[in-house]
């Protein structure tokens, strides 16, 4: 916080997941969220500027107002800090504070799920016309494991390699036939990254933004919704809201299946890098589904 023009009155832990977030109460009454990054830098170095640029444009051009980045005294969107007590330097970003529960805590509310779908459609419509971010500033989601991590699928089970090849067939067709339609995507739009404020859905955490297709972004959301609500009701409500603003981009059930498998494999590879040698229920479920899909 020494890099910011903020007089700190209080610091408290707000959330700990992949990142760690602290709530900062300033002496002037303002509140902020300080996101401490992980040792793993999944995206490009340019993502630090993509977040504030797109968030600012969304707030100016739409009714979607994500948390805004509070820049340092030098005008930087992030600052990398090292400390003897922390194994590796961490990238830190200060945001305006957003109050409210996550959508994950309100998954039984179909109106909020529909609002999440409508908000995603607004993001897609805005990004399709937005020229403020260049394609080279973010990763391109044209392969299964597009994060900047080692591909460890083969080290765990050949089944994951076969599954990646199966999913890649859909990705190749999508990019070969519709590559010109690719644009900026949120890249991690799911219930834990959506806050509810005064009945509106507020997307947060744009640090996984990528260049890709709207169908891929929707598939990322559906992976989490299908996990939390296997009945399909949550996914149906999301789609209803999306179609208020934009044509649903994932009509083909076969494409949906392969894109959701691609996302699940990417998350599995992330887990293999972050927690080597550890098998999780997520990985076990994926292996079971791949055996069924591939006839193993």
C-alpha positions in Angstrom: 0.0 0.0 0.0 3.0 2.3 0.3 2.8 2.6 -3.5 -0.6 4.2 -3.3 -1.9 7.6 -2.1 -4.1 5.9 0.5 -3.8 6.4 4.2 -4.6 3.0 5.6 -6.8 2.7 8.7 -7.5 -1.0 8.8 -6.6 -4.2 6.8 -8.5 -7.4 7.0 -8.6 -10.7 5.1 -11.5 -10.7 2.7 -11.1 -13.9 0.7 -8.6 -16.6 0.0 -8.9 -18.8 -3.1 -6.5 -18.8 -6.0 -5.6 -15.2 -5.2 -5.7 -13.6 -1.7 -7.8 -10.5 -1.3 -7.6 -8.0 1.6 -10.1 -5.3 2.4 -8.4 -2.0 2.9 -10.3 0.7 5.0 -8.8 4.1 4.3 -8.8 6.9 6.9 -11.0 9.0 4.6 -13.7 6.3 4.8 -13.1 4.8 1.3 -12.7 1.1 1.0 -10.6 -0.9 -1.4 -9.9 -4.5 -2.3 -6.2 -5.4 -2.5 -5.6 -8.5 -4.7 -2.4 -10.4 -4.0 -1.5 -12.6 -6.9 -0.1 -16.2 -6.9 3.4 -17.4 -7.8 1.9 -18.7 -11.1 1.5 -16.1 -13.8 -1.1 -17.7 -16.0 -1.6 -14.8 -18.5 0.5 -12.4 -20.4 2.4 -9.5 -18.8 0.0 -7.1 -20.6 -3.0 -8.4 -18.7 -2.2 -5.8 -15.9 -3.3 -3.0 -18.3 -6.2 -4.9 -19.9 -8.1 -5.1 -16.6 -8.3 -1.4 -15.9 -8.8 -0.4 -19.6 -11.8 -2.7 -20.1 -13.3 -2.0 -16.7 -13.2 1.7 -17.3 -14.7 1.4 -20.7 -17.5 -0.9 -19.4 -18.4 1.6 -16.7 -18.4 4.4 -19.3 -20.3 2.6 -22.1 -22.7 0.3 -20.3 -24.6 -0.2 -17.0 -22.1 -2.9 -16.0 -19.6 -1.3 -13.6 -16.8 -3.7 -12.5 -14.5 -2.7 -9.7 -12.1 0.0 -10.9 -8.3 -0.3 -10.6 -6.7 2.3 -8.3 -3.4 3.1 -9.9 -0.1 3.7 -8.0 1.5 7.1 -7.6 3.5 6.3 -10.7 0.4 5.5 -12.7 1.0 1.7 -12.8 -2.0 -0.7 -12.7 -0.1 -3.2 -10.6 3.0 -3.4 -8.5 5.2 -6.4 -7.9 6.3 -6.8 -4.3 8.9 -9.1 -2.8 9.3 -10.0 0.9 11.6 -12.5 2.7 8.5 -14.2 4.3 6.9 -14.9 0.9 8.6 -17.5 -1.4 8.2 -15.5 -4.7 7.4 -11.9 -5.7 3.7 -11.2 -6.1 1.8 -9.0 -8.3 -0.6 -6.7 -6.4 -3.6 -4.7 -7.7 -5.8 -2.3 -5.8 -9.5 -2.1 -6.7 -12.4 -0.1 -5.5 -14.4 -2.1 -3.0 -17.7 -3.8 -4.1 -20.0 -4.9 -1.4 -22.4 -7.9 -1.8 -22.6 -11.7 -1.8 -21.4 -13.8 -4.7 -23.9 -15.4 -7.1 -22.6 -18.7 -5.8 -24.5 -18.0 -2.6 -27.7 -17.3 -4.5 -27.8 -20.1 -7.1 -31.4 -20.9 -6.3 -32.5 -17.5 -7.6 -33.4 -17.9 -11.3 -33.8 -14.1 -11.7 -30.2 -13.5 -10.6 -29.0 -16.3 -12.8 -30.8 -14.7 -15.7 -29.3 -11.3 -14.8 -25.9 -13.0 -14.9 -26.6 -14.3 -18.4 -27.7 -10.8 -19.5 -24.6 -9.3 -18.1 -22.4 -11.8 -19.9 -24.2 -10.9 -23.1 -23.5 -7.2 -22.4 -19.8 -8.0 -21.9 -19.7 -9.9 -25.2 -21.5 -7.2 -27.2 -19.1 -4.5 -25.8 -16.0 -6.6 -26.4 -17.0 -7.3 -30.0 -16.9 -3.6 -30.8 -14.2 -2.6 -28.3 -10.9 -1.4 -29.8 -9.1 -0.6 -26.6 -7.3 -3.9 -26.2 -5.0 -5.5 -28.8 -5.0 -9.2 -29.4 -1.3 -9.5 -28.5 -2.0 -8.2 -25.0 -3.8 -11.4 -23.9 -3.5 -15.1 -24.4 -5.4 -16.7 -27.3 -7.7 -19.6 -26.3 -7.0 -21.6 -29.5 -5.9 -24.7 -27.7 -6.9 -26.7 -24.6 -4.1 -25.7 -22.2 -3.6 -22.0 -23.1 -2.4 -20.8 -19.7 1.3 -20.1 -19.4 1.9 -23.4 -17.6 3.6 -26.7 -18.5 1.3 -29.2 -20.2 1.3 -32.0 -17.7 -1.7 -34.0 -19.0 0.5 -36.8 -20.4 2.4 -37.1 -17.1 -0.8 -38.1 -15.3 -2.8 -40.3 -17.7 -2.8 -40.9 -21.4 -6.6 -40.6 -21.1 -6.2 -36.9 -20.5 -4.1 -36.6 -23.7 -6.8 -38.4 -25.7 -9.4 -36.2 -24.2 -7.5 -33.1 -25.1 -7.2 -34.3 -28.7 -10.9 -35.0 -28.8 -11.7 -31.5 -27.5 -9.2 -29.9 -29.8 -11.1 -31.1 -32.9 -13.9 -28.7 -31.9 -11.4 -25.9 -31.1 -9.7 -26.3 -34.5 -13.0 -26.1 -36.4 -14.2 -23.1 -34.4 -11.0 -21.1 -35.0 -10.5 -22.2 -38.6 -14.1 -21.4 -39.6 -14.8 -18.4 -37.3 -11.3 -17.0 -36.4 -12.3 -13.5 -37.5 -15.1 -13.4 -34.9 -12.7 -13.9 -32.0 -12.5 -11.0 -29.5 -11.7 -10.2 -25.9 -13.5 -12.4 -23.3 -13.7 -12.4 -19.5 -12.3 -15.9 -19.4 -13.4 -16.8 -15.9 -17.1 -15.8 -15.7 -18.6 -18.0 -13.0 -20.7 -17.6 -9.9 -17.8 -17.0 -7.5 -16.6 -14.1 -9.7 -20.0 -12.4 -9.8 -21.2 -10.2 -7.0 -24.8 -9.2 -6.3 -25.3 -5.5 -5.6 -28.7 -3.9 -5.4 -30.1 -6.7 -7.6 -27.5 -6.2 -10.3 -24.7 -8.6 -11.2 -21.2 -7.2 -10.9 -18.4 -9.2 -12.7 -15.0 -9.1 -11.0 -11.6 -10.6 -11.5 -10.8 -9.9 -15.2 -7.2 -11.2 -14.8 -7.9 -14.3 -17.0 -9.2 -12.3 -19.9 -8.3 -14.0 -23.2 -8.9 -13.6 -27.0 -11.4 -16.2 -28.1 -15.0 -17.0 -29.1 -18.1 -16.3 -27.2 -19.0 -20.0 -27.2 -15.8 -20.6 -25.2 -16.6 -18.0 -22.6 -20.1 -19.5 -22.2 -18.6 -23.0 -21.8 -16.4 -21.7 -19.0 -19.5 -20.5 -17.2 -21.4 -23.7 -17.8 -18.6 -25.9 -16.4 -19.2 -24.3 -13.0 -23.0 -24.1 -13.2 -23.3 -27.7 -14.3 -21.1 -28.7 -11.3 -23.1 -26.7 -8.8 -26.5 -27.6 -10.3 -26.5 -30.9 -12.3 -30.2 -30.5 -12.9 -29.5 -27.9 -15.6 -31.9 -25.3 -14.2 -29.1 -22.8 -13.5 -27.7 -23.1 -17.0 -31.2 -22.7 -18.5 -31.8 -19.5 -16.5 -28.4 -18.1 -17.5 -29.3 -18.8 -21.2 -32.7 -17.0 -20.8 -31.0 -13.9 -19.6 -28.3 -14.0 -22.2 -30.9 -14.2 -25.0 -32.5 -11.0 -23.8 -29.5 -9.2 -25.3 -27.7 -11.5 -27.7 -28.0 -14.8 -29.7 -26.9 -17.8 -27.6 -23.6 -18.9 -29.1 -23.6 -22.5 -28.0 -26.6 -24.2 -29.7 -24.8 -27.3 -30.8 -24.8 -29.9 -27.9 -21.7 -31.6 -29.4 -19.7 -28.3 -29.4 -20.9 -27.5 -25.9 -19.7 -30.9 -24.7 -16.3 -30.6 -26.2 -15.7 -27.0 -25.1 -16.7 -27.8 -21.5 -14.3 -30.8 -21.6 -11.6 -28.5 -22.9 -12.1 -26.2 -20.0 -12.2 -29.0 -17.5 -8.9 -30.3 -18.9 -7.3 -26.9 -18.6 -8.4 -26.7 -14.9 -7.0 -30.2 -14.3 -3.7 -29.1 -15.9 -3.6 -26.1 -13.6 -4.1 -28.4 -10.6 -1.3 -30.7 -11.8 1.0 -27.7 -11.9 -0.1 -26.1 -8.6 -0.6 -29.4 -6.6 1.7 -32.0 -8.2 1.0 -35.5 -7.2 -2.4 -34.7 -5.6 -5.6 -36.2 -7.0 -8.8 -34.3 -6.5 -12.4 -35.2 -6.9 -12.5 -32.8 -9.8 -9.8 -34.8 -11.6 -11.5 -38.1 -10.7 -14.8 -37.0 -12.1 -13.1 -35.8 -15.3 -11.4 -39.1 -15.8 -14.6 -41.0 -15.3 -16.4 -38.8 -17.9 -13.6 -39.1 -20.4 -13.7 -42.9 -20.2 -17.4 -42.8 -21.0 -17.0 -40.3 -23.8 -14.1 -42.0 -25.4 -15.4 -45.5 -24.9 -12.5 -46.7 -22.7 
